[in-house]
Amino acid sequence: MHEENPVTPDESHMAHSSCGPRPLPPDDLALFSGLPPHKIPAVADARIQAYRTMIEDINGYIAQLTDIHNAAITLHATLPREVLMNVFRHVYPTCPSDIRITHVCKLWRDLIHRTPEFWVNMLAVSAVTSHLGHNIDSDSPMSLLSFIELSSPMPYKLDIQTELSFLTKIPSHTSRICSLSWELPGRPDFISLVTDFLDLHMPLLQEMRCSCNREHAIPPLITALPNHHRPQCGKFPRLRSLSLHGLGVACQALAFPSLKELHIDDGAPIYFEPLGLSALLKFLQSCSQLQVLVLDINASALHAFPERQPEDAVSLPYLTTLSLTFHRPAPRWAYDFLERVDVPSTAELKITWLCGCGTPLTTLIPASRSTSIKAIQAMDFLDIRYIDDRKHRASESKAVLTVHGRYMPASGRYKPCLTLTIHRPCWRGTNRMCPPSTALGEIMELFYHASLKSLWLRLDAGITVRRQDWSRILNGHPSLLSLIVRIGSCRNLLSVMRRHPSRWPALQWLTIVCRDGSGVHESLLSVLENRAREGSRLKLLTFSGDYKKPALSEHRMRRLQGLVREVKILRIVYAL
């Protein structure tokens, strides 16, 4: 195949450098005959432009001839077959019609049939496999079995949807499956089908996703599959990730001891039984190697939980991430679950209530000294953010309360250990709401047994915290070193700190950012004077507010500087 090679004046000159430049044509030389010196440059420039135009025309002719030449030759005739096969290895199809690449010519079809990576990529697309025939006796090239055979000997991913029985008919090919998605079949014999599937040998299988179609009017897998059927470790030795979607509860037959990641979505409660805690705990007891556990809970009416029993305890010593998401109000579900599951102090907990919890926030998670989560006990930094959208009615509140907790490991860098996200935190059931101040007091009671050193409260300007709730927020943390508060008005906070100067003897850094910063300076001075009398002076005070008059008089500023080592008074309103 030829490539276009444009000609430039410099290249033309270099081509004849060995024998000297070719002389100008006689016609060009005749132009300069008898010309006075001042006219020679103009004539030379005119000829130079003429020759440059000729060069551009010649380059255009070369380009057109190159296109004609390349169009007349067969592309694959000049490419090594290994190069073509390598190209086919990197084809990533998106739909069944992409199989047309095998219809270009016989050579391409032959090479693609000898490129297993192409067929592995085809099998990985559910939009492709869903249109393939599942008849193992068919000779059609558009059959699933044909694609699987052509993918040999490579490991492959497979989404078989409702045809679970297909796998049990091709046991010789299941040993190469590395990722599998299957759907609980809507057939009367689904129990035997699942049992036969679990008896297959899949030594390369690393991840599996099982779902239950809500349109199938059959009981969920958990209630029908015999619980005495235990997974055979030798059948799925490398299985590390399991996702269960739409199943009422986790079936003991799928509790593989080798699992590192487990995702469970209990599905729509209209179709399935709610997630049962007892069955889930039994499942987790068989998966002690878990590192990531994700639970999506959709049901609102949950099973009544019995009293905690010693046999309910579950230890997950290698767990690094635990995520719980409640799509409907689920009173005490997280509390009862975390009371029975031993989560390491180094694990990160993420718990989200998307529709409120319907109960006081003190019951969200275990908080007593004997049952408190280890991650909370180790936590020394807490960041609370309260967003309150007043444009909506109470029943449609968009308020969100977010809690981030961190701890300081031996490495000396903060690591996240807890994230609580509560939508509609003030909702207490039908037509019942509590003030945001109450919700803040309740949430802080969950951390009375934490070793908090730093507390950051960021509250929307419209939120007012009552004095009794400020006491609930701060009283459980006598070892607090740093307090940062961003709020609309700090009057009630200063009132509580003025009355109880000895409650937080270790406090060294205090930052207050308030939208209404007028009329509170004397209260602030009283707080610092009372602390000084108790021998608890601050190292740093930062105060910021929105006020038109000077922030502090010179007299008050001198009093402050005599009470605190470093004082920063700012006339800036930070974003709340």
N, C-alpha and C positions, 0 to 999 in steps of 0.2 A: 504494500500500500504506500502510495507516494504521499509526501507531506509538502505543503506549500512552503516555498523558500523564497521570500521576497528579495528583490535585488535593491541594493542601496548604492549610492555613488561611491562611498568609501570601499565597499566590497568589490565593485567593478574596477576600481583603481588598484586594489591589492592583488586582484587576479592577474594583472599584467605587470606587477612590479619587478618580476624577475627579468623581463625583457624590455622594460621601459614602457612608458605610456604610448598608446597608439596615437599617431599624429591626427590633428583635426582634419576633417574633410576639406578639400580645396574650396568648396563653396563658402565654408565658414571663414577660412583664411582670407578669401577675396573681400569679405565684408570690412576687414580692417585696412585694406590697401588704400593708401592716400589719406586716411583719416587723421585729423589733427589730434594731438594727445588728449585734449579735454573731452572729446566725444567717444573715445575708446571704452571707458567704463560703462556707458549706457548701452552700447552695442553688446558688450560681453554679458551684462546682466540679462539682456533680452534672450540671448542664446542659452544662458544657464537655465532660465525659467522654462524655455522650450524643451530642453533635455529632461528636466525634472518632470514635466508633464508626460513625456514619453515613458519615463521610468514607471510612473504611477499606472499608466495604461498597461504596460507590460506585466506589472505585478497583478493587475486585475485579470489579465488573460491567463496567467499561471494559476490563479486561484480557481477560475472556472474550469480549466482543464483538469486540475486535481480532483474537483468534485465529480467530473465526468468519469475519470479513471476509477475512483473509489466506488462509484455506484455500479460499475460494470463488473466488479470482482466479488466473490463470495467471502463474507467476513470470516466465517469459521475456517475457511481453507488455509488461512495464514496463521491462525492461533493454535498453539499446542492444546491438546485435549485436556491436559492437566490444568491449564489456565481457565478453560471454560468450566471445568468441574469446580474449580475454586470459586468462580463467580456464582454458580448455582448453590454453593454452600451458604452464600450470604444473601439469598433471596428469602424475604420474610413475607409470606402471603397474608392477606387479610380477608379473603373470601374464596368460595369454591371455584369461581371462574378463573382464579390464578393458575389453575391446572393447565390452562391453555398454553403455557410456556412449553409444555411437552409436545405441542402440535406444530411447532415452528418447522421442524424438519426431523428426519429419521436420526441424524447424528445427535441432535439435542435430546431427543427422547431417550436414545440409548445411554447418553452420558448422565442424564438426570436419573434414570433408573439405577445407575451405579453410584449415585450420590446420596447416601442415607441421610445426610444433614438436611437436604431439601425436604424429605418426607417427615423428618422429625419436626421441622418448622411448621409443616402443614398440620400435623397432628396436634400441635400446641394451640391451634386456633379453634375455639368451639364453634365459630360460624362455619368452619369447614367440616368438622367431624359431624355436626348435626345434620348435614345434608348427605352423608354417606350411608350406603346400605349396610345393615348389620347381619346380613345372611352369610354365614360362613361357608355355605356351599356355592355361593355365587362366584362366577369367573369375571365379573365386571371390574374394570380398572377403577371404578368409582366406589368400591366397597371399602369399608373400614379395615377389614382384614388385609386387603391388598396394600393399603398404605402402611400398615404395621409391618408387613413382611418386607416392604421396600426400605423401611427404616433400619433394618438389621445391619450391623450388630450394635447400633447406637442406643443409649438410654433415651427414653422419650416420655413426654407428658401427654396425658389423655383426659378428655372430658367426655364421659359416656352417657351423661344425663340419665334417662330412665332405663336404659338397656343394661342393667347390672348382670343379667344372665349371659350376656355376650362374653364377659371375661371368663366365666367358669367353663366356657366351651373352648377357650384357646389358652390353656395353662402354660403351654410352651413359650408363649410370647409375653406373659405377664411378668416374667422374671426381669425384663428390661425396663419396666415402668418406674420412673423416678418421681413423678408427680401425678396424682390421680384425683379427679373430681367425679363424684357419682351421686345420683339422686335416689332416694328411697323409692323403690318401684311401687306403683299403685296396683298391685295384683294380690289376689288371695294367698298366693304362696310366697309372699315376700320374706317371711321368716326363714324358710328353707333357702331362699336365694342368698340372703345375707349370710347365713351360716356357711353355705358353700363358698361364698366369696372370702370369708375370713379363714378358710382352710387353704386358700391359694398361697403359693410361695412367691414373695416379692422381695428379694434380697436388696434391690436398689431403691426401693420406695423410700423417699425422704419426707414428702408432704402429702397430706390427704385432706380432701374437703368432702363432707357428706351433708346433703341438704334434704329437706322433706318438702315435697310439693303440697301447698295448702289446698290444691284442688282435689287431691286424693282423699276420699272419705274413708281413711283407715286410721287405726290408732297409731300414735307415734312409735318409733322403734323402741324406745326405752320401756314402754309398758308391755310390749309383746315379745321381744326377743328374750329368750331364757337368760336370766341373770347368772346362771351357773356356768355359762359359756365364757371362759376366761381367754383373753388373747394369748396366742402362742408366740412367744418372743422370737423363736426361730423362724417364723413365717415372715415377719416384718422387722428384721433386726436393725435397720437403719432409719426407721420412721422417727422423725423428730418433730414434725409440726402437724397438728390435727385441728381442723375447723369443723364445727357442728352447727348447722344453720336450720332452724325450724324444728329442732327436736325438743320435745318437752323437757327431758332431762338427759344427762349423760349416761349412756348405756355401759354397763360394766364390761361388755364384750369388746368395747373400743378403748378400754383403759390400758393402753400400751405402756409398760414401765419405761420404755426408752424415750418417751416424749419430753421435748424441751419447751415447746410452745403449744398452748392450748387456747383456742378461741371457741366460745360457745355463745350462740345467739338463740334464745328460746323461741323466737318467732312470734307470730301474731297470736294472742291468747284466745282469739275467736276459734281457732282451729286446733290448738294444742293445749295440753295441760301446762300449767305454770311450772316454772323451774323449781323442782323439789330439792330442798336443802339436804335432806338425808341421803338421797341418791347421789347428789353431787359430791358430798363429803366422802362417800365410799369410793367414788370414781377417783377423787384426788388422792386418797390414801394409796392407790396403786401407782401413782405418778409422782413419786418423790423426787425425780430428777428435773421437775419443771423449773424453767427459768423465766418464762413469760406466761402470764395467765390473764386472759381478756374475757370478761363476761358482759354481754349485752342482754339486759333484762327488760322485756316488753310487757310482761303480765302485770296487772294491777291487783288481782285477787290471788294472793299467795297462800301456800299451805301454812297451817298453824305449826309453829316450831315448838317442839317439846323442850323441856329443861335440858340444859347442857349436861351431857354425860361424858365420862372419861373416854369411852370408846369413840366419841365424836371427834376427838382431837386429830388434827391433820398437821403434819410438819412438812414444810417445804423449804429446806435449808438452803437451796441454791436459787431461790426465787430472786430475780432482780427487778421485775416489773409486774405490778398487779393493777389492772384497770377494771373498774366496775362502772357501767353506764345504765341508768334507770330511765327508761323512756316514759314510764308512767309512775305515779306515786307508789312507792314501795316502803311502807313504814317498817322500820327495824330490820329490813333484809340485810343491809350492810352490817348492822350491829351484830346480828346473830351469826352471820358468816365470819366476820373478823374475830368474834369471840371464840370461835372453834378452830380457826386456821392460824397457825403460828407463822407469822411473816418475819423474816430477818430484819434487823434494824437497818441494814444497808440497802434494803429494797425500796423502790420508789412506788408509792401508792397514788393512783389517779382515780378519783371517785366523782361521778357527775350525776346530778339529779336534774333532768331536763324539764320536768313538770312539777317541781316542788316535792316535798316529802310528806306533807300533811301532818307532821308531828313537830313538837319542839326540837330545835336543832341539837339539844343536849343528848338526844337519843340516836343521833346519826351513826356514831361509831362508839366502841367501848372507850371509856375515859377514866374509869376508876384505876387506882394504883395497881390493883391485882390483875385487871383485864386490859389495861391500856396497851395500845399497839406499841411495839418496840421502837418503831420509827419515830413515833411521837415523843417517846421518852428521851430519845437521843437528839431531838431537834433543838436547835438554839437560835434559829432565825425564823421569824414569822412575818409574812406580808399579806395583809387583808385589803381587798379592794371591793367596795360596795358601789355598784352602779344602779341608780334608781330612776326609772323613766316615769315621770309624773304625768305624762300625757295620756296614759292609759288608765282605764278603770281598774279597781283592785282585782276583779276577777280575770283581767287580761294583763296583769302586771308584767312588765318586761324587766323587772329588777333582777340583778345577778350579783350574787355574793361569791367571790373567789378567794381562796386561801392557798397560799404557797408556803410550804415549810422547807427549810434546809438545815443541814448539819455540817459541822466542820470535822472532817476526818483527819487522820494523822498526816495526810499529804499537805494540809494547810489551805485547801481551796474548798469553798462551799459546794456541796452537792445537793441536788433536790431530793427530797424524801417524801413529800406529800403535796398533792394538789386536790383541793375540794372545790367543786363548782356547783353552786346551788341556784337554779332558776326559781323565781318566785319564793325566796326564802321566808317571806312573812306569811305565806299561805298556811292555814291550819285546818283545812277541810272546807266543806261547803259553806260559803258565805262567812267564813271566819278568817280574819287577818290580825296580825300583831304589828306593832310599830317597828320600823327598822332598828330603833334603839334596842328593843327587846331581842331581836334576832342577833345583833352584834354581841350582846351580853351572853346569849346562849352559846354562840359559836366559840367564844373565848373560854367557856367552862370546859370545853373538850381538851384544852391544853394546859390545865392546871398542874399536870404532872410532867410537863415538858421542862427542860432545862433552858428556858428562853433567856437569851442575852440581848437580843435585838428584836424590837417590835415596830412594824411599819403599818400604819392605818391610813388608807386613802379612801375618803368618803365623799360622795357627791355633795355639792354645796347645799342642797335642799334637805339633807339628813341632819336631824338634831338628836344628839345623844344625851339622854337624861343623866342626872347625877348618879342615881342608883346603878345605872348601867355602866357608867364609867368606873364605878367601884368594882362591878363584876368583871369588867375587862382587865383591870390592872391589879386587883388584889391578889390574884393567884401567882404573881410573878415577882417576888421580892428580890430576885437576883438580876433583874433587868438592868443592863448597862446603857442601852441606847433606846430612845423612844422618838419616833418620827410620826407626826400627826398632820394630815392635810384634811381640812374640814371647813365648813362654812363659818361656824362660830366656835370659839374655844372657851367661852365663859364657863360652862359647866365643868370642863376638864380642869381649868385652873382652880375652880372652887373646890373640887375634890382634892387636888394636890395641895392646896393651901391648908385644908383641914387635917390632912393626914401626911405631914412631911416626913415621917419616919417609916412609911410603908415601903418605900423603895430606896433603901440606904445605898445601894450600889450604883444608882443611876448617875452617869457621868456626861452623857450627851443627850441634849433635848432640842428637838427641832419642831417648831409649830408653824404651819402655813395655813392661814385662814383668810377667807374672803372678806369677812368683817373684822378688821383688826383694830377698830376704834374702841376706846373706853376700856381696854383690858390691861393696859400697861401697869397700873397700880396693883391689880391682882397678880400679874406676873412677878412684880417686885416682891409682893408678900410671900409668894411661893418660894422664891429664892432666899428671902430673909429667914423664913421658918426653917428651911433646910440647913442654912448656915448655922442656926442656933442648935440644930441637931447634929452638927458636924458632918453634913453630907453635901458639900459644895460640888457644883457642876464644873466640869472642865471646859465644856463648850455649850453655848446657848445660841441658837439661830432662830430668829423670829421674823416672819414675813407676813404682811397684811396689806389690805387695800385701804388707804386713808389719804385724805387731801392735806391735812395739817402735817407738820413735822412729826416723824415717827416717835421720837422721845425728846423731852426737854434735856438741856445740858445737865440739870440737876439729877434727873432720873438716870441718865446715862452714866454719870459718875457713881451713883449708887449701884447700878448693875455691874459696872467694872470692878467695884469693890467686893462683889459677891461671887463673880464667875471669872475664871482665868481668861477666857476668850469670849467676846460677845460680837454677834453679827446681827444687826438690825437692818432689814431690807424692805424696800418699798416696792416689792415685786410680787405679783400673784402668779404662782406656779400653776400649771394645768392640774386640775383636780381629777 
